[in-house]
């Protein structure tokens, strides 16, 4: 992986972690957690591109398929709650 990719992903992860810890509402924390998952997916994809080893790419596909469903469920929970 190039250094620029690692630095950008680490900066995004730090920003999402701060939002997860500080976020005043449940929606802020949900968005931060989704962002952390996306950063992880980007890291796995960048690692696969760098090494040529696609062993973990099915996990990225599974997360990409399950992520919107989970976000919809959380949004429905937040809507009913308040």
C-alpha positions as CSV (number, residue, x, y, z in Angstrom):
1,X,0.0,0.0,0.0
2,X,1.2,3.4,-0.7
3,X,1.9,5.8,2.2
4,X,-0.7,8.2,1.0
5,X,-3.5,5.6,1.1
6,X,-2.6,4.6,4.6
7,X,-2.4,8.3,5.8
8,X,-5.8,9.1,4.3
9,X,-7.5,6.1,5.7
10,X,-5.9,6.7,9.1
11,X,-7.1,10.3,9.1
12,X,-10.6,9.3,8.1
13,X,-10.6,6.6,10.8
14,X,-9.5,9.1,13.4
15,X,-12.3,11.6,12.4
16,X,-14.9,8.9,12.5
17,X,-13.7,7.7,15.9
18,X,-14.0,11.2,17.3
19,X,-17.5,11.5,16.0
20,X,-18.3,8.1,17.5
21,X,-17.1,9.2,20.9
22,X,-18.4,12.8,20.9
23,X,-21.5,12.5,18.7
24,X,-24.4,14.0,20.6
25,X,-27.1,11.9,19.0
26,X,-27.6,8.3,18.1
27,X,-27.7,9.2,14.4
28,X,-24.2,10.7,14.7
29,X,-22.8,7.6,16.2
30,X,-24.5,5.4,13.6
31,X,-23.0,7.4,10.8
32,X,-19.6,7.3,12.5
33,X,-19.8,3.5,12.9
34,X,-20.8,3.1,9.2
35,X,-17.9,5.3,8.3
36,X,-15.5,3.2,10.3
37,X,-16.8,0.1,8.5
38,X,-16.3,1.8,5.1
39,X,-12.7,2.8,6.1
40,X,-12.1,-0.8,7.0
41,X,-13.5,-2.0,3.6
42,X,-11.2,0.5,1.9
43,X,-8.2,-0.7,3.8
44,X,-9.0,-4.3,2.8
45,X,-9.4,-3.4,-0.8
46,X,-6.2,-1.3,-0.8
47,X,-4.3,-4.2,0.7
48,X,-5.7,-6.6,-1.9
49,X,-4.7,-4.2,-4.7
50,X,-1.2,-3.8,-3.2
51,X,-0.5,-7.5,-2.7
52,X,-2.6,-9.1,-5.4
53,X,-4.1,-11.4,-2.8
54,X,-7.9,-11.2,-2.9
55,X,-8.6,-13.6,-0.1
56,X,-10.5,-11.0,2.0
57,X,-12.5,-9.5,-0.9
58,X,-15.6,-11.7,-0.3
59,X,-15.8,-10.1,3.2
60,X,-15.8,-6.7,1.6
61,X,-18.6,-7.7,-0.7
62,X,-20.6,-9.2,2.2
63,X,-20.2,-6.0,4.2
64,X,-21.2,-3.9,1.2
65,X,-24.4,-6.0,0.9
66,X,-25.3,-6.0,4.6
67,X,-24.4,-2.4,5.3
68,X,-27.4,-0.7,3.8
69,X,-29.8,-3.1,5.4
70,X,-28.3,-2.4,8.9
71,X,-28.5,1.3,8.3
72,X,-32.1,1.1,7.3
73,X,-32.9,-0.9,10.5
74,X,-31.1,1.6,12.7
75,X,-32.8,4.5,11.0
76,X,-36.2,2.9,11.6
77,X,-35.3,2.4,15.2
78,X,-34.3,6.0,15.6
79,X,-37.5,7.2,13.9
80,X,-39.7,5.2,16.1
81,X,-37.9,6.2,19.2
82,X,-38.0,9.9,18.9
